[in-house]
């Protein structure tokens, strides 16, 4: 099912996320052809807020492709 996604996809997760285990992010990345994966170290479910500056930079690069 995920392999049918053709749109560019940004997958972001923290490596200690208890709500969305990081293994799922790796699996999605493997199945979505045009995906990018960003895993934040020592971060949980709120990794976007733990690494705000880096996330904004990553998102801007992704959106400006």
DRENTIPA-60666 format. One record per residue: x, y, z of N, C-alpha, C in turn; residue in one letter. Coordinates in pm, whole numbers, plus 32768, in hexadecimal, padded with zeros to 4 digits. Last residue first. Example, Ala and Ser with C-alpha at 12.3 -4.5 7.8 and 13.67 -1.06 7.14 Angstrom:
2
85057F1F82C485577F9682CA850A80038313S;85277DC7830C84CE7E3E830C85287EB6830CA;
! end
This chain:
65
84DA887C7EE0851688237E7B84D588367DF4X;846D89057FB184A889537F4384EC88FE7EDAX;8421884F807183B98895802783EF88E17FAEX;851E87FE80D484C4879D8097845B87E3803FX;858088EC813E85C788AA80D1856C88488087X;84BE8917820684D08978819B8518893A8124X;84EB883482AA846C88468265847788A981F2X;85F08869830885D387EF82BD855387FD826CX;85C1895C8391862189568322860688DD82C9X;850D8901845484E5896A83F68541896A837CX;85AF884584DB8537881A8496850B8882842EX;867388EA854B8699888884E7862088598498X;85D1897F85FC861F89C18593864689608524X;855988B086A5850B890E8652855B894985DFX;857387C0873785D587E786D28596884A866FX;849787AA87D7851A879A8815858887CC87B9X;83CA87BA872583DA88298782845F882187CCX;83E486CE869D83DD874A864F83F487C586A7X;83CD860A87618451862A872B845386AD86DCX;830A85A188078308863087E9838E865F87AFX;8345849B883D82D784B887E182D3854A87B7X;84A484C6887584298479887F83C484A48817X;860284A48840858584F18837850E8492883DX;8707844D880F86DD846D8899865D84C0889CX;871384C786BF874A8478872D871784AA87B4X;861F84BA85C38664850D8625869484B88699X;861D84648478860D842E84FF865F8485855DX;858C8488834B85DA84D583AD85B9849E8437X;857984218200856983FB828B85C5844E82E2X;84BA844480DC8531846C81278514844E81B9X;843C83907FBF843483C3804884BE83EA807CX;83DA83107ED5840E83997ED0840983D87F5BX;8376820D7F2283E682227EC6842982AA7ED4X;8330817C8045830981F37FF78382821D7FA4X;83AF80AA80C98340808D8070831681038018X;84788114816A849A80A8810D842C809380A4X;83DE81C48205844681F881AB846E81908142X;83478111829D8306816A823D8369819D81D6X;8418809E833383C8804A82D9838080A08271X;846F817983C884CC8137836C848080E18307X;838681A6845883B8820E83FD841981D28398X;837580C184F3830D80DC849083398145842BX;844880E385A284508076853F83E7808A84D1X;83F681A38656844D81CB85E88459815E857DX;82A181A686BD8327816B86C3837881858644X;81EC828C872F8203825F86A68291822686A3X;81FC82A288448179829D8804818282668775X;830582B2888B82B7824288C0822F8235887CX;842D830587F7839E832087F1835082A48820X;853F831587E6850482DF8861846E82FB8869X;8586839286FD85B08306870E857C82C5878FX;847E8442865E84E6843B86C4850983AA86DDX;8444848A850284268443857E849B845385DEX;83BB84C283C4840984F7843383E084AF84B2X;83B884B382708398846582E783F584948355X;8335854081578395855781C28364850C823DX;830D84EA800982DB84D78091834C84EC80F4X;829785227EC5830585327F2382CC85327FB2X;81AD842C7E5081CC84B57E76824884B87ECEX;816583297E3281C9835E7DD681F483EC7DF7X;810082087ED0811182997EE0818282C77E87X;810980FA7EC180BD813F7E5880C881D77E63X;8180809B7FA281D1809D7F28818A80E17EB3X;80B78087805B810E80FD805E816181097FDFX;80527F8980008000800080008057807F8000X;
! end
